[in-house]
Amino acid sequence: MNINALQHEISRIVQPYVKPRKHLLLSIGIMYKNQSATYIYTGSSVSLKKEDKPFIYEIGSISKVFTTTLLGEMIHKGLLSESDSIGRYILKLSDNHPVTLSHLANHTSGLPGIGMWKSIINLFDSRTPRDPYCLFSLSEVIDYFYKHRKEPKLKFRYSNAGMGLLGHILATELNTDYETALKKNIMDPLHLEDTSISVPTEKQYRMLKGHDVKGRKQSPLHMRDFMGAGALRSTVNDMLEFIKAHISSENEGYQLTQKSTMEIAKNINVGLGWFLEDEIIWHNGSTQGFSSFLGFDPAKQIGVVVLSNYRSRLFATNPDQMGTDILKLLRKTSLDFVY
């Protein structure tokens, strides 16, 4: 398949998503072995080029695999172990608290993912600042673990607060803040110049406005305690470089995050942050005004990034579905292009 045929197939996949969204700016990046291409869809046109100054999107929960990549790098450097008790890093907890860094990284720490009673309590507690999409504040998470001192049952419950706490612990252990920890250990080594939490003034014009499912503009996301759960902004070009680094066998710390820690559903496992399904390693993200997908097949050296400035509906075409379909296309295709 040549690049023109590939563009046609990708356009066919994304059209149901593109057509009804008036303010859409959809960026898609593909990696095939050592070659890459990016596409920009606006609903009325498509361009195929590597943007010198690409759009910046909120990537939501894809931030989580940056957090676990930092964990993998710190494990590889001998700074800590995934089996370390969180009590080693939180003064209020005992050194042998049964919850480990691995529990936080694979969402088996016991923290409630969705708690109706806690949600109701939060409605009547305006004095406690909590990050968006998090049931708990930082102090409430620590209090939760202080009160729950038994070994957590190995039950997967997706937790923004748990992953956010992991980011907090890692940054504290490095004697810095979360954003600086990522910049020094991931962004700078990989030359991810447009991946950050705070967007510099000179780049603000590239930061897109997000829209909800009805197309209404949304305010930028701000997270204070749990930045490691979803606060990052990035571009399609940087995300392709991130995939490339994870596919490379040279990055041993990165490879650690891709190993299965447990099965969470039929044919779906979880590593340290990543979901593993049918030889595909992936994660997605969603904020009030953005949605995203990142996935790759290390064996075939292919990867896909989908970034949208719309929050997606649950039961409709979305970046997850589009990204998965494009990956399937790449896996069965012999692609011939120079980019």
C-alpha positions in Angstrom: 0.0 0.0 0.0 1.4 3.5 -0.9 0.9 6.6 1.1 -2.1 7.8 -1.0 -4.0 4.6 -0.5 -3.3 4.7 3.3 -4.6 8.3 3.4 -7.8 7.2 1.7 -8.3 4.3 4.2 -7.6 6.5 7.2 -10.1 9.2 5.9 -12.7 6.4 5.5 -12.2 5.4 9.1 -12.4 9.0 10.6 -15.2 10.5 8.5 -18.0 9.4 10.8 -16.2 11.3 13.6 -15.1 14.3 11.6 -18.3 15.2 9.7 -20.6 16.4 12.6 -18.0 18.4 14.5 -17.9 22.0 13.4 -14.9 23.2 15.4 -12.9 20.0 15.1 -9.1 19.9 14.8 -8.2 16.2 14.7 -4.5 15.2 14.6 -3.5 11.7 13.7 0.0 10.3 13.7 1.2 7.0 12.4 4.5 5.2 12.8 5.5 2.4 10.6 8.9 1.0 11.5 11.1 4.0 11.3 8.8 6.2 9.2 6.0 8.5 10.3 3.3 10.6 8.9 0.7 13.0 10.4 -2.7 14.0 9.2 -4.8 17.0 10.2 -8.6 16.8 9.7 -10.9 19.8 10.1 -14.2 18.4 8.7 -13.7 20.0 5.4 -10.1 19.2 4.5 -7.2 16.9 5.3 -3.5 17.7 5.0 -0.6 15.2 5.1 2.5 16.8 6.5 4.9 17.0 9.4 3.9 20.1 11.2 6.7 22.4 12.3 4.5 24.0 14.9 1.8 21.4 15.6 -1.4 22.0 17.6 -1.2 21.4 21.4 -3.9 19.3 23.0 -4.8 18.2 26.5 -4.0 14.5 26.5 -5.8 13.6 29.8 -5.1 10.1 31.1 -2.3 9.4 28.6 -0.4 11.5 31.3 -0.6 8.3 33.4 1.8 6.4 31.2 4.2 9.3 31.4 4.0 8.8 35.2 4.6 5.1 35.0 7.4 5.6 32.4 9.1 7.8 35.1 8.6 5.0 37.5 10.2 2.5 35.1 13.2 4.8 34.6 13.6 5.2 38.4 13.4 1.4 38.9 16.0 0.9 36.1 18.3 3.4 37.8 18.0 1.6 41.1 16.3 4.6 42.9 13.3 2.5 44.0 11.4 -0.7 43.4 7.9 -1.3 42.2 7.4 -3.6 45.3 8.3 -0.7 47.7 5.6 0.0 50.2 4.1 3.5 49.9 4.8 3.8 53.6 8.5 4.3 52.7 7.5 7.6 51.1 4.6 8.8 53.2 5.4 9.7 56.8 1.9 9.1 58.2 1.9 5.5 57.0 3.9 2.6 58.4 7.0 1.5 56.5 5.4 -1.9 55.9 2.0 -0.7 54.7 0.8 -3.4 52.3 0.0 -1.0 49.3 3.0 -0.8 47.0 4.0 1.5 44.1 3.0 -1.3 41.7 -0.5 -1.3 43.2 -0.8 2.4 42.4 0.6 1.9 38.9 -1.8 -0.9 37.9 -4.9 0.4 39.7 -5.1 -2.4 42.4 -4.4 -0.2 45.5 -8.0 -0.6 46.8 -8.9 3.0 46.2 -12.5 3.4 45.0 -12.7 4.3 41.4 -16.2 5.6 41.6 -17.8 6.0 45.0 -21.4 7.3 45.2 -21.3 8.0 48.9 -18.0 9.9 48.6 -19.4 11.8 45.6 -22.4 12.9 47.7 -20.1 14.0 50.6 -18.0 16.0 48.2 -21.0 18.0 47.0 -21.4 19.4 50.5 -17.7 20.0 51.2 -16.6 23.1 49.2 -13.7 23.8 51.5 -11.6 20.9 50.4 -10.0 21.5 47.0 -10.0 18.4 44.8 -8.6 17.9 41.3 -11.1 17.3 38.5 -12.1 13.6 38.1 -10.7 12.8 41.6 -12.9 11.7 44.5 -10.1 12.5 47.0 -7.7 15.3 47.8 -4.1 14.4 48.5 -4.6 14.4 52.3 -7.8 12.3 51.9 -6.0 9.7 49.9 -3.3 9.4 52.6 -6.0 9.2 55.3 -7.7 6.5 53.3 -4.6 4.4 53.3 -4.0 5.1 57.0 -7.4 3.6 57.8 -7.1 0.7 55.4 -4.0 -1.2 56.5 -4.8 -4.7 55.1 -3.4 -6.2 52.0 -5.6 -4.9 49.1 -7.5 -7.5 47.2 -6.1 -7.8 43.7 -9.1 -6.2 42.1 -8.6 -3.7 39.3 -10.3 -0.3 40.0 -9.2 2.5 37.8 -8.1 5.3 40.0 -7.1 8.8 39.1 -6.1 9.6 42.7 -4.0 6.5 42.9 -2.0 7.3 39.8 -1.8 11.0 40.9 -0.4 9.9 44.3 2.2 7.9 42.4 3.3 10.9 40.5 3.5 12.9 43.7 5.7 10.2 45.4 8.1 10.0 42.4 8.6 13.7 42.2 9.1 14.0 45.9 11.7 11.3 45.9 13.5 13.2 43.2 13.3 16.4 45.3 11.3 18.3 42.8 7.8 18.9 41.4 6.1 16.5 39.0 6.5 18.6 35.9 10.2 19.2 36.5 10.7 15.5 37.2 9.1 14.6 33.8 11.0 17.3 31.9 14.4 16.2 33.3 13.9 12.4 33.0 11.6 12.0 29.9 10.9 15.2 27.9 14.5 16.4 27.7 16.1 13.0 26.8 13.4 12.4 24.2 13.4 16.0 22.9 9.6 16.4 23.6 9.7 20.1 23.3 5.9 20.6 23.3 4.9 18.3 26.1 4.3 20.0 29.4 1.6 20.9 32.0 2.0 24.7 31.7 2.2 26.0 28.1 4.7 28.8 27.7 3.3 32.2 26.5 5.1 31.9 23.2 3.3 28.6 22.5 -0.2 29.6 23.7 -1.4 30.4 20.1 -0.9 26.6 19.3 -3.0 25.5 22.3 -6.4 24.5 21.0 -9.8 25.3 22.6 -11.5 22.2 23.8 -15.2 21.4 23.2 -17.7 19.1 25.0 -19.8 16.5 23.3 -22.3 19.2 22.1 -19.5 21.4 20.7 -19.5 24.0 23.5 -16.1 25.5 24.4 -14.6 24.3 27.7 -12.2 25.9 30.1 -8.6 24.6 30.3 -8.0 21.7 32.7 -6.1 22.5 35.9 -4.9 19.9 38.3 -3.0 20.7 41.5 -2.3 17.6 43.6 -2.7 14.8 41.1 -1.0 16.1 37.9 0.3 12.6 37.2 -3.2 11.4 36.5 -4.0 13.7 33.6 -2.6 17.2 33.5 -0.2 17.0 30.5 -0.5 18.8 27.1 1.2 17.5 24.0 1.3 17.3 20.2 1.0 14.6 17.7 4.7 14.9 16.9 5.8 14.5 20.5 3.5 11.5 21.0 5.0 9.7 18.0 8.5 10.2 19.6 7.1 8.8 22.8 5.8 5.7 21.0 9.2 5.3 19.2 11.0 5.4 22.6 8.6 2.7 24.0 9.1 0.5 21.0 12.9 0.7 21.2 14.6 -2.1 23.1 17.2 0.3 24.2 15.0 1.9 26.9 14.9 -0.8 29.6 13.0 1.3 32.0 10.3 1.9 29.4 10.2 -1.9 28.7 9.5 -2.6 32.4 6.2 -0.7 32.2 4.9 -2.9 29.3 5.1 -6.2 31.2 1.8 -7.7 32.4 1.1 -7.5 36.1 -2.4 -9.0 36.0 -5.3 -10.0 33.8 -8.3 -7.6 34.2 -10.6 -9.0 31.6 -10.6 -11.7 29.0 -7.5 -11.1 26.8 -6.9 -7.7 28.5 -4.0 -7.3 30.9 -2.6 -4.3 32.7 1.1 -3.5 33.0 2.5 -0.5 34.9 -0.1 2.0 33.6 -0.4 0.5 30.1 -3.3 -1.8 28.9 -2.2 -4.8 27.0 -4.6 -6.3 24.5 -4.1 -8.6 21.5 -0.4 -7.6 21.3 -1.3 -3.9 21.3 -0.1 -1.7 24.1 -2.4 1.3 24.6 -3.8 4.1 26.7 -6.5 6.7 26.2 -7.4 10.0 27.6 -10.3 12.4 28.1 -10.9 15.8 29.6 -13.9 18.1 29.5 -12.9 19.3 26.0 -10.4 16.8 24.6 -10.0 13.1 23.9 -7.1 11.0 22.8 -5.7 7.6 22.1 -2.1 6.2 21.9 -1.3 2.6 20.9 1.5 0.6 19.4 2.6 -2.9 18.5 6.2 -3.4 19.5 6.7 -6.6 17.5 5.6 -5.0 14.3 7.0 -1.6 15.2 3.8 0.3 14.4 2.0 2.9 16.3 -0.9 5.4 16.2 -1.8 8.6 17.9 -5.2 10.3 17.7 -5.8 13.7 19.3 -9.1 15.5 19.3 -10.3 18.8 20.7 -13.7 17.3 21.4 -14.8 15.2 24.4 -16.2 12.0 22.9 -19.6 10.4 23.5 -19.4 6.9 25.1 -21.3 5.0 22.5 -20.2 6.6 19.3 -17.1 6.8 17.0 -14.3 8.1 19.2 -10.4 8.3 19.2 -10.1 4.8 20.8 -12.1 3.2 18.0 -10.4 5.2 15.3 -6.9 4.5 16.7 -7.7 0.8 17.1 -9.0 0.5 13.5 -5.9 2.3 12.1 -3.7 0.0 14.1 -5.5 -3.0 12.6 -5.0 -1.5 9.1 -1.3 -1.0 9.7 -0.8 -4.5 11.1 -2.2 -6.2 7.9 -0.5 -3.7 5.5 2.8 -3.7 3.8 3.4 0.0 3.7 5.7 1.7 1.2 6.3 5.4 1.7 9.1 7.8 2.4 8.2 10.8 4.6 
